[in-house]
Every structure is written in structure tokens, then in C-alpha cells.
């Protein structure tokens, strides 16, 4: 007879993802607090009735709580540039993916392992189940990751990606959530109208976050006073890549003018190009411009949202993300960041169905 797959007790993980104490879970499941504590510590095997009560309280299945640990190895989310390769791990829709370490908002986050060659893959990585992957160009995403860990004890990996690239990663099951800013704040349906094509059969869910100010970061010595003068003058531009939310703003300013030859892939990349003297002007957020001590010419506001696949909405890591965005501390943070302000519907969810 083959060995049975080992079971995994995930009660504590799902409870913490909802921000509940043991007493709150006990009350919702009709159990005692000491009973919940004993089940979480694996000192007590729950009865069928207790297991069903816990699953109902946590809006999941009994198998989600006590199902077998998946076997099978890991795989790289994308090909590493070279080996040996340090990586982080995250489980997404049943697959354990390894993400090559790259610079970004997570700063000095310790790696989970090192692959010496392409076939040097671990059988499993324990922290993968408590890790959420966010792809976004938001320069303040590292602050969200800090609050996320504080709220639920879970880890967030933040990868800097343009809006449409981030959306594609979610669509392909390589990221849990994407940060997008594809529509001006004045658009009637905002980002929802623009992601219907990527929604897929299961649909997408938008988590409304912020309105932020986008414009031109400018070398102070250029003495620019308006976006139109920047478009008319003989200034060196650093461009934005296709698929970036900032590309729409750039194209509106430059009109029929030829797109800049040199391209930055995120807001801070624009700032660094200007600070290094390679360019005079480029499109980015006020936050990035002010952090780089550059002059800023405002152009307009955009709606910034997070989105994820609707069929993954019950994932405890996404539930923890929603709770973090809805927290009073995150609202205060948005109010304090230059050029950011909370959307009127901060933290609300909007289901987006695919085009018929």
C-alpha cells in the first residue's frame, strides 16, 4: 500500500489571516477557546462536527483546514538570469513557485533557499503557504507589505511591474494580486472597464485603494513651468514602457511627437534617470519625484486599485490583504503620502466579469 499523504493543520493560519483571536474563532465555530487552542497545537484531533464548525466559521472546506499536504516539487515562476540563484517561494493555486530574488520594495527580506542549477529544486518550502505575491509599480508597496505582516503575520513579496504586465501575471497564476492604474480618476468605471478583457472565465475582483497624482518629474535646472512647455522644448525625456499606466499620461502630453528612445520601467527609474543626468523630464508619481528631490509638474489624478482572480477570493492571504487595505492604519498612511489620498470607496470590492 502506498504511504498516505501527510495531513496539514491550517486552522491557525486561516484564523490569523482573518485577524481573529482563538476566542473569536471559538465563538463562531461553537467550540471552546481551549479546544481551538488544542486543535491548533495538534494536541486534539477534532470531531467531524468540530471540523465542520471550524470550516463554516472560516468560510472554507474541511479539506482546506486538514487536507493532505500536496506532494510534488517546486518550479521557477520565470527563468533565473543565472545560477546559483537565490529564491523566495509562494504557493499560488496549488503550485509552489520559486521567485528569483530581485531588488524591490521588500528590501532586505531573507531568501528561502539557493538553487545551484536548474534541477536543484526543493520538494517543498514551508513558508510558501503563508506568502502572498503582489506585482505592482506602486512605490509605496513596501509600506503595505509591512502593515500586511503586522496585521496577519503573513509575508508579502512585492515585484515591481507595470500595470498590464502585473495583470498578466495574475491572469497566468504567477501572482496573487496586481496593482493597476490604467484609468484617470474621472473615468466613470475606472479600472474596471479596462480589465474586463483580462478577467477570464472566473472574473476578476477589484479592491479599491487610492487616487494618486501623476505628472512630470523635472530636473530643477531645466526651469520648466508646465507640461506643455516640456513637450514643446528641446528636453531629454525618459519614457515609460508600453503597458505602464504612466504611458497613457506620457502619450497625451507628447501627442504626435516621437516617443523617447530611453525607457524606465517604474516610477523610481524615471527619478534615477533624471538625478543621474541622463534625462531632464519624465512621467512618474509625485511621491517618487519628491523622494528624489526633483521638481514636479502635476498633470492629473489616476485611480489605483489592486485586483485578483475572483475564484481565489477565499484564499486567506487575499482575505488578509483586503483586511489590511481596510485598516485605519493604512488609510492614515495613504493620507500622509505625498500625492496619495484614499478613494471614497477604499477597501470595497468590485467584481469584474469578462466581456461577453
C-alpha positions, 0 to 999 in steps of 0.5 A: 500500500502506498504511504498516505499523504501527510495531513496539514493543520491550517486552522491557525493560519486561516484564523490569523489571516482573518485577524481573529483571536482563538476566542473569536474563532471559538465563538463562531465555530461553537467550540471552546477557546481551549479546544481551538487552542488544542486543535491548533497545537495538534494536541486534539484531533477534532470531531467531524462536527468540530471540523465542520464548525471550524470550516463554516466559521472560516468560510472554507472546506474541511479539506482546506483546514486538514487536507493532505499536504500536496506532494510534488516539487517546486518550479521557477515562476520565470527563468533565473538570469543565472545560477546559483540563484537565490529564491523566495517561494509562494504557493499560488493555486496549488503550485509552489513557485520559486521567485528569483530574488530581485531588488524591490520594495521588500528590501532586505527580506531573507531568501528561502533557499539557493538553487545551484542549477536548474534541477536543484529544486526543493520538494517543498518550502514551508513558508510558501503557504503563508506568502502572498505575491503582489506585482505592482509599480506602486512605490509605496508597496513596501509600506503595505507589505509591512502593515500586511505582516503586522496585521496577519503575520503573513509575508508579502513579496512585492515585484515591481511591474507595470500595470498590464504586465502585473495583470498578466501575471495574475491572469497566468497564476504567477501572482496573487494580486496586481496593482493597476492604474490604467484609468484617470480618476474621472473615468466613470468605471475606472479600472474596471472597464479596462480589465474586463478583457483580462478577467477570464472565465472566473472574473476578476475582483477589484479592491479599491485603494487610492487616487494618486497624482501623476505628472512630470518629474523635472530636473530643477535646472531645466526651469520648466513651468508646465507640461506643455512647455516640456513637450514643446522644448528641446528636453531629454525625456525618459519614457515609460514602457508600453503597458505602464499606466504612466504611458497613457499620461506620457502619450497625451502630453507628447501627442504626435511627437516621437516617443523617447528612445530611453525607457524606465520601467517604474516610477523610481527609474524615471527619478534615477534617470533624471538625478543621474543626468541622463534625462531632464523630464519624465512621467512618474508619481509625485511621491517618487519625484519628491523622494528624489528631490526633483521638481514636479509638474502635476498633470492629473489624478489616476485611480489605483486599485489592486485586483485578483482572480475572483475564484481565489477570493477565499484564499486567506492571504487575499482575505488578509490583504483586503483586511489590511487595505481596510485598516485605519492604519493604512488609510492614515498612511495613504493620507500622509503620502505625498500625492496619495489620498484614499478613494471614497470607496477604499477597501470595497470590492468590485467584481469584474466579469469578462466581456461577453 
